[in-house]
Amino acid sequence: MRTIMLTCLLFCLYGSATGQISKQAVADSILADLKKTFAPDKRIAVWDVQTSVSGKTLAVSGVTDQPEAKGALLQRLQQADIMAQTNLQILPDTALGAYIFGIVKVSVANIRSEPKHSAELATQALLGAPIKVLRQQGDWYQIQTPDRYIGWLENGAFARKTEAEMQRWRQSERLIFLGDHALCYAGPEQSVPLSDLSTGAIVEWNAASGRIVFPDGRTAVLPAGAWLPLENWKHRTVSNMDSVLTTAARFSGRPYLWGGTSGKGLDCSGFTKTVYFLLGHIIPRDASQQVFAGEPVVWTSDFSNLLPGDFLFFGNFRPDGSRRISHVGIYTGKGRFIHSGSDNGSIQEQSLRPGDADFQEHRLKSLMDVRRLQSGSSEVQPVRNSGWYFQSF
């Protein structure tokens, strides 16, 4: 009798454990589906959600910046008849209080892939760039930039802001610096620079005092150089490709920098993104994202269908047959293009035509796509329509 009871007990325990494991597998499948729906690209969406089993309890926990995902998760679990403890935190973290925005206060802010200085340089943001703050980890904050890129920024690189403070900033008189480089001084007799500026920096302008205002409240004398009121900047266009080529050419000779988006150093997509930003437009950050922007262009071996200003995308095929886009440049005409390549070490104009002195055979062989990015086309957003710079979210 004792043996029979023990056998029954073990069977019940085994059946219970097996059931929980089966439910966890179903829950994991649901999470994978939701990730594909709400956060397919981890560069622009947070989805750090997992399941766990403790005894008879199945738990789903984690964080996401996609509010709709929580409701979808609960609905899918209910449809699957799965009872689970659900603790899904929606970002921004409530621990941040009202300070869920910020403005970059250094000339170039390095945004890392993880909350540490030794992590990969994911991207950069320029002085005056507005950001969303998602959560804090020690001295680091997970943030999102206007091109929706998500990364980690150290606390000394930006000034935290409330929605009310951001709204005041969006309505303030501001200037964008279009020169190459400048130093800011607190006063005309001051010998120690207050900050440096790179092209694309945005500052407030206090007409009454005749001074520029930094995001953290510091003020300085307006440096000499090319400045444009943001009211004028927001009306710039990329429909005329001459402006794209002229802007791109001014970066010739600048060094290649993985993750770079400033005049101090740029990677391939950081270069194309920065060109469009100076012309008042926001496009996706990476080449593998930019390849879905604009309109497709059918191209032939003689490039006769291409127009100056078209984006050229390079890459290869993965073992499963899918495309891997790894590089981007801007077509300048006559089989030539300008790009920032690690093999060049700097931004250069080169040729795709065999026989030319600067012919790039490996680029011609890896050319995979051509897109035409103009104002109003897909993923080419004029800043005047952006809640980041001119409207409330």
N, C-alpha and C positions, 0 to 999 in steps of 0.2 A: 504493500500500500504506500509506504514511504517513497519507494522508487517511482511509483506512478505519479505521486503528487509533485516530486522534484522534476520529473520529466515535463509535466504540464506547466510548472512554473517557468522552467527554462524556455519552453515553447512560446509562452506568453511574452516573456522578456525579449526573446529573439524576434518574435513577430512585431512587437512594439518598436524595437530598434530598427528593424528592416523598414517598417512603415515610415518612420521619421526620415531615414536615409532616402527613401523613395520620394517623400514630400520635399526634402531638401533639393533633390535633383530637379524636380519640377519647378521649384522656386528659383533655382539657379538658371533654368531655361527661360523663365519669365523675365528675370533680371537682364539676361543677355538680349532678349527681344526689346526690352525697354531701352537698353543702352543704344541699340541700333536706331531706335525711333527718336529718342530725345537727346542723346549725346554721342553720335557716331564719330565725332572728331574731338578727341580729348584736348586739342589745342584751343578750342573755343567753347567747351562745355565741361563742367565738372560732374563726374559720375564715379564716386568711390563708395560702392554699395556691395555688401556681401551677406551671405547667410551663415548661420552657425547653429549647432544642435547641442543642447545641454539637457541630458536626461530625456524627458518626453517633450521638451520645449524647443520649438523651432523659432529662431529669431532672425529678423532682417534688419540690418542697421547700416548706417553710413551717411554720406553727405552728397548733395547735389545742388546745383544752382538752377535746376529745372523744376519749378513748382508744380507743373502739370503732371510730372512723372509720379509724384506721390499718390495722387488720386487714381492714376492709371494702375499703379502697383496694387493698391488696395482692392480695386475692382478685379484685376486679374487673379489675385489670390482667392478672393471670394468665389469667382467663377470656377476655380480649380478645387474648391472645397478644402482650402488649406488654412488652418488656424495658426497664426504666427504673431509673435510679439514684434511689432514694427516700430522702429525708432529711426526714422529717416529725417535728418536735419536738412532744412532748406537754407541755402546761402542767399544773402549775406547772414552771417552769424549774428544772432541777437545780442551777443556779448559786446559787439562793436557799438551798440547804442545807436545814436543818430548819425555817427560819423562813418557812413558807408560810401563816401566819395573821397576824392583827393585830387590834387593837382601837383604835377612834378615840379620840384623847386630847384633841381640841379640842371646843368646844361644838357647832360645826357645821362639818363638813368638806365642802369643795367638790370634787366629782368631775367631772373634765373629760372631754370626748370624745376628746381627744388629750393627749399628755404635754407640755403647755405652758399657761401662765397665760392666754394669749389665746384658748384654745380655748373652744368652747361649754360652758356649764355644763350637764352632762348630768343630774345629780341631786345629792343631798346625803346625808350620813350624820351621825347625832347622836353625841354623846359616849357612849362605851360600846358602840357598835355593833360586832359582830364582823364581820370580813371575811376573805376568802380572798385570798392574794397569788399572782398568776400569773407575773409577770415584772417585771424592772427595766429602765428606760431612763434613764440619768443619775440625776437626783434624783427621778424619778417611778416609780411602781409601778402596773402594771395590776392592778386588784383587782375582786373580786365581792362584792356586798352580799347580805344575807339574802333580798331579793326577786329575786336572781339577776342583777341589773343589773351590767353590766361597764363600767368606766371607768378613768380615770387619777387617781391621788391623789399629792400631793407627800409626800415622806418625813417632813416635820415634823408631819403631821396625824394620825399613828397610831403606836402602839407595836407593833413586830414581835414575834410570838410563835411558839413551837413548839407542836406538838400537845399535849405534856405540860402546857405552861403554859395552853393553852386549856382542857384538861380540868379543871385545878385551878380556873380561872375559872368554868367551867360549874357546878361543884359548890360554889362559894363563896356566902356570904350576900351578896345584892345588893339594891339599892333602885332603883326607877325614880321619877324626878321628874315629877310630874303638875301642878305649878304652872306659871305662865306664864313666869317668869323669876326668876333668883336669882344672887347673886354669892357665890363661895366665898373664904374667907380661911384662911390657914395657922394663924392664932391669933386669939383674941378681941380682942387689942390691935393686930392687924395692920391697917394702913390701906390697903395695896395689895392689890387682889383677886388671887387665885391663878388664877381662871378664872370664866367665867360659865356658866350652865346654861340650856338651853331645855327646854321640855316634851318628855318622852320620853327624857331623858338617863338613862343607867344607870351606877351606881357601885357599887363594893364597899363593904361595911359591916364595919368592924372593931369589934365589940362591946366588946372588951377595952379599947381606947383611946377608944372613943366617937367615932371619926373616920371619914370617908369616904376611900376610896382610889381614886386615878385609875389608869388603865391603865399609866402610866409610873412608878408608884410614889409620886407625890406624895400627900400627905394633907392634909385640910382639916377644919375644923369643919363639922358638918352644918348647912347653911343652913335657916332657917325656910321652911316651905312644905309643899305636899302631897306626901308620899312614900308609896310602896307597896312592900312587899317583893315581890320577883319571884315568890316562891312563891304570893302572892295574885294577882299580875298574870296569871300563866299560866292562872288559872281564870276569867278574865273571858270574857264571851260577847257575841256580836252577834246572838243570837237575839231578844233584846228590843230592838226598834228605838228605844225611848225613849232608850236609852243612846247610840245612834248620833247621834240628833238633838241631844241635849244636848251631846255632845262636839263635834259639828260647829258648833253655834251659838256656842261659846266662841271660835271663830276669826273671828267676824264682825268686819269692819273691818281684818283683817290684809292687808298689801299683797300684790299679785300679783307673783310672781317666777318667771320661766321657769327650770325646773330645781329650784325650791325645795321642800323637804320639812320645813321647820322653822317654828316659830311666828314667826320673823323675816320670813318671806315664803314663799308657796307658789304653785305653779302648780295647774292644775285637778286633775290626777291625784295630784300631791303632797299636795293637801288631802285627797282621799278616802283615799289610802293612809295618811296620818298619823292620820286619825280611827280607822281600823281598827287601826293599830299600837298606839295608846294603849289600845285595848280588847282587846289581847292577840292580834292576828291579823296575819298577813302576807298581803298580796294583791299582784298584779303592779304594777309601777311606773307604766306609761303607760296612758292612756285606751284606746289601740288594743290593749292587752293585757288590761286589765280587762274589756273588752267580752266576753271569753270566759270570765270567772269567774262563779261562781254559777249561777243558773238563769234561763232566758229568761222574760219576762213579756209576755203579749199585752196590748197597750194600745189604747184607743180614744180618740177625740177629746175625750171628756168625762173621761178619766183615771179612770174608775170602777173599773178593774181594778188600779190602782196602790195600793201601800201606802207609808206614810211609811217612809223608809229605802231605797227602791229607788234604784238607780243609773240616771240618765238619760244616754244617750250621743248626742252630736250630731256631725254631719259632712256629707259630700256624696258624690257619685259621681264617680269618675275617668272619663276618656274611654273606658276599656275596660269600664266598667260595674261595676267593683268598688267596694266601699264604702271610704271614707276617714273613719275615726273620729278626730276632732280635739279633742273636748271632753267633759267628764263633770261631772255635778253630782249632788246627793242630793235626792230628792223629799221634801218636807216635808208634803205633803197639800194638798188643795183647789186643785190646779193650780199649786202653788208649789214652788220648789226653791232650794237654797243651793249656791253654786258660787264658784270663784275664776276670774275671767275677766280677760283683758288689757284688754278693752273697758271693764270696770268699774274696773280699777285696784286692786280689793280684793275680799275675800270678802263677798258680799251674798246675801240672800234676795230672789228676784224671782218674777215671775208668768209663766205660760204661757197665761193666760186673757185674751183680747181684752177691752178695757174697763177692766181694772185699771190703776191709775196707773203701776205699774212693769212693765207687760206688755212682754215681750221677743219681738217678732215674729220676729226673725231666728233666735232659738233654737227657737221653735215650728216654723218652717219647716224647720229642720235637724235636728229630733229623729229619730233613726234606730233606736234600740234601747233597751230597758229590761231590766235584769237585777236579780235579787234575790240578794244576797250574804249568806249566813248561815253560822254555824259548821258546818263539815263539808261544805259544798257545794264544787263544783269550784273549785280555785285559791284557796280561802279556808282558810288553814292556821293553826290555833291554835299559838301559840308553844310551848305545852307539848309539842307533837309535833315541834318543830323541833330538828334537830341543831345549829343555830347557837347556841341559847341554853341548852338543857337536856340534850342528848345528844351523845355522840361521833359524828363522821361515820363 
